[in-house]
Amino acid sequence: MSVSNQSSLSSSSSSMDFDPLLKDLNEKKQSFRRNVVSLAAELKEEAETKARHMEEEIFKLQTRLEERNGQLQASASAAEKYLRELDDLRSQLSVTQATADASAASAQSAQLQCVTLLKELDEKNSSLKEHEDRVTRLGEQLDNLQKDLQARECSQKLLKDEVLRIEHDIMQAVAKAGANKDCELRKLLDEVSPKNFEKINKLLTVKDEEITKLKDEIRIMSAHWKLKTKELESQ
């Protein structure tokens, strides 16, 4: 240090030592400076703390904002998905409605067909009942004809048996009488003369014709009855 500087410091120190006001002022100045420095440090620390807090808040807000953006994007995606599903459901509903309309029309057509078929069935049942009644009547007529035929055949057989018996009696009577011909034999021969035999033969012929006619009627009735039976079976 130079002599001049030392002199200045000495004179200054002397002045300060001897001037209490300057000393007090200097102390206050130093204290103020320390206070300013301390305040500045506190303000800086406080500012840094606030800045950190603000950064933390900003980070939190950014995080929330990102989360909210993610939620909004997810909601938007879900909304788009729901809209697509809604469109699909509307399309399916349209198809279902069209199918239901077609089914209703088909059901109505089927119902009309059922009504028509029921009418046809009633008509067929009525016709079938008439055929059954006819077949029943034909069967009864056929049974009556067969009974009549059996009765006529039985009567014809009895008549033939009676004729054969008479012929047999005559032959026996002639054989017993021999050449002698008394009145009773003559009377018997007169009763069974060729004229009477002719009447009997005519009667037998008539009976045969009646039986043949009955057989023809039975054959016709039987064929008709079989035809009606086949018609009933086909229905």
C-alpha positions in Angstrom: 0.0 0.0 0.0 1.3 3.5 -0.9 2.0 6.2 1.6 -0.7 8.4 0.2 -3.3 5.7 0.6 -2.2 5.0 4.1 -2.4 8.7 4.8 -5.9 8.8 3.4 -7.1 5.8 5.4 -5.5 7.2 8.5 -7.2 10.5 8.0 -10.5 8.8 7.2 -10.3 6.5 10.2 -9.5 9.4 12.3 -12.4 11.3 10.9 -14.8 8.3 11.4 -13.5 7.8 14.9 -14.1 11.3 15.7 -17.4 11.6 14.0 -20.1 9.4 15.7 -22.7 10.4 13.2 -20.7 9.1 10.3 -20.1 5.9 12.2 -23.7 5.4 13.0 -24.6 6.2 9.5 -22.1 3.7 8.2 -23.4 1.1 10.5 -26.9 1.8 9.4 -25.7 1.7 5.9 -24.1 -1.6 6.5 -27.2 -2.9 8.3 -29.4 -1.7 5.5 -27.1 -3.3 3.0 -27.3 -6.6 4.9 -31.0 -6.2 5.2 -31.3 -5.5 1.5 -29.1 -8.5 0.8 -31.1 -10.7 3.2 -34.4 -9.4 1.8 -33.1 -10.0 -1.7 -32.1 -13.5 -0.7 -35.5 -14.1 0.9 -37.2 -12.6 -2.1 -35.1 -14.7 -4.4 -35.8 -17.8 -2.3 -39.5 -17.0 -2.2 -39.5 -16.3 -5.9 -37.7 -19.6 -6.5 -40.1 -21.4 -4.2 -43.1 -19.8 -5.9 -41.6 -20.6 -9.3 -41.1 -24.2 -8.2 -44.7 -24.3 -6.9 -45.9 -22.7 -10.2 -43.9 -25.2 -12.2 -45.4 -28.0 -10.1 -48.9 -26.6 -10.6 -48.2 -26.1 -14.3 -47.0 -29.7 -14.4 -50.0 -30.9 -12.6 -52.3 -28.9 -14.8 -50.5 -30.2 -17.9 -50.9 -33.7 -16.5 -54.5 -33.1 -15.9 -54.9 -31.5 -19.2 -53.3 -34.5 -20.9 -55.5 -36.9 -18.9 -58.5 -34.8 -19.8 -57.4 -34.9 -23.4 -57.0 -38.6 -23.2 -60.5 -38.9 -21.7 -61.9 -36.7 -24.3 -60.3 -38.7 -27.1 -61.5 -41.9 -25.5 -65.0 -40.4 -25.2 -64.8 -39.2 -28.8 -63.8 -42.7 -29.9 -66.5 -44.3 -27.7 -69.0 -41.9 -29.2 -67.9 -42.7 -32.7 -68.2 -46.4 -31.9 -71.6 -45.9 -30.4 -72.7 -44.0 -33.4 -71.4 -46.8 -35.7 -73.2 -49.3 -33.6 -76.3 -47.2 -33.6 -76.1 -47.0 -37.4 -75.7 -50.8 -37.5 -78.7 -51.3 -35.2 -80.7 -49.0 -37.4 -79.7 -51.0 -40.5 -80.5 -54.3 -38.6 -83.8 -52.8 -37.5 -84.7 -51.9 -41.1 -83.8 -55.4 -42.2 -85.8 -56.9 -39.3 -88.7 -54.7 -40.2 -88.6 -55.7 -43.8 -88.3 -59.3 -42.7 -91.3 -58.9 -40.4 -93.3 -57.3 -43.1 -92.5 -60.1 -45.5 -93.3 -62.7 -42.7 -96.6 -60.9 -42.1 -97.4 -61.0 -45.8 -96.4 -64.6 -45.9 -98.5 -65.4 -42.9 -101.5 -63.7 -44.4 -101.0 -65.6 -47.6 -100.7 -68.8 -45.6 -103.8 -68.0 -43.7 -105.7 -67.4 -47.0 -104.4 -70.7 -48.3 -105.5 -72.4 -45.1 -109.0 -71.0 -45.4 -109.1 -72.2 -49.1 -107.8 -75.6 -48.1 -110.4 -75.8 -45.3 -113.2 -75.0 -47.7 -111.8 -77.7 -50.1 -111.6 -80.1 -47.2 -115.2 -79.4 -46.2 -116.3 -79.9 -49.8 -114.3 -83.2 -50.0 -115.7 -84.3 -46.6 -119.2 -83.6 -47.9 -118.5 -85.4 -51.1 -116.9 -88.2 -49.2 -120.0 -88.5 -47.0 -122.2 -88.7 -50.1 -119.9 -91.4 -51.6 -120.0 -93.3 -48.3 -123.8 -93.1 -48.2 -123.9 -94.3 -51.8 -121.5 -97.1 -51.1 -123.5 -98.1 -48.0 -126.7 -98.2 -50.1 -125.0 -100.1 -52.8 -123.7 -102.6 -50.2 -127.2 -103.0 -48.8 -128.6 -103.5 -52.3 -125.9 -106.0 -53.0 -126.6 -107.9 -49.8 -130.3 -107.9 -50.7 -129.6 -109.1 -54.2 -127.3 -111.8 -52.9 -130.0 -112.9 -50.4 -132.6 -112.9 -53.1 -130.3 -114.9 -55.4 -129.7 -117.4 -52.7 -133.4 -117.7 -52.0 -134.1 -118.1 -55.7 -131.3 -120.7 -56.1 -132.6 -122.5 -53.1 -136.2 -122.4 -54.6 -134.9 -123.6 -57.9 -133.0 -126.4 -56.3 -136.1 -127.4 -54.3 -138.1 -127.4 -57.5 -135.6 -129.4 -59.4 -135.4 -131.9 -56.5 -139.2 -132.1 -56.5 -139.2 -132.8 -60.3 -136.6 -135.4 -59.9 -138.5 -137.0 -57.0 -141.7 -137.1 -59.1 -139.9 -138.6 -62.0 -138.4 -141.1 -59.7 -141.8 -142.0 -58.3 -143.2 -142.3 -61.8 -140.4 -144.6 -62.8 -140.9 -146.7 -59.7 -144.7 -146.8 -60.2 -144.2 -147.9 -63.9 -141.7 -150.5 -62.9 -144.1 -151.9 -60.2 -147.1 -151.8 -62.4 -145.5 -153.6 -65.3 -147.9 -154.3 -68.2 -151.0 -153.8 -66.0 -152.2 -150.2 -66.0 -154.9 -149.5 -63.5 -156.8 -146.3 -63.2 -154.5 -144.8 -60.5 -151.4 -145.2 -62.6 -153.2 -143.7 -65.6 -154.4 -140.8 -63.5 -150.8 -140.3 -62.2 -149.5 -140.4 -65.8 -152.1 -137.9 -66.9 -151.0 -135.5 -64.1 -147.4 -135.8 -65.1 -148.0 -135.7 -68.8 -145.6 -134.0 -71.2 -147.7 -130.9 -71.0 -147.1 -130.7 -67.3 -143.4 -131.4 -67.8 -143.3 -128.6 -70.3 -144.8 -126.2 -67.8 -142.3 -127.3 -65.2 -139.5 -126.8 -67.7 -140.8 -123.3 -68.6 -141.0 -122.5 -64.9 -137.4 -123.7 -64.4 -136.3 -121.7 -67.4 -137.9 -118.6 -66.0 -136.3 -119.2 -62.7 -132.9 -119.7 -64.5 -133.4 -116.4 -66.3 -134.3 -114.6 -63.1 -131.2 -116.1 -61.4 -129.0 -115.1 -64.4 -130.5 -111.6 -64.3 -129.9 -111.4 -60.6 -126.3 -112.6 -61.1 -125.8 -109.9 -63.7 -127.2 -107.2 -61.4 -125.0 -108.5 -58.6 -122.0 -108.4 -60.9 -122.8 -104.8 -62.0 -123.5 -103.7 -58.4 -120.3 -105.3 -57.2 -118.2 -103.6 -59.9 -119.9 -100.3 -59.1 -119.3 -100.9 -55.4 -115.6 -101.6 -56.0 -115.3 -98.4 -58.1 -116.9 -96.3 -55.3 -114.6 -98.0 -52.8 -111.5 -97.1 -54.8 -112.8 -93.5 -55.1 -113.2 -93.3 -51.4 -109.7 -94.8 -50.8 -108.1 -92.3 -53.3 -109.7 -89.4 -51.4 
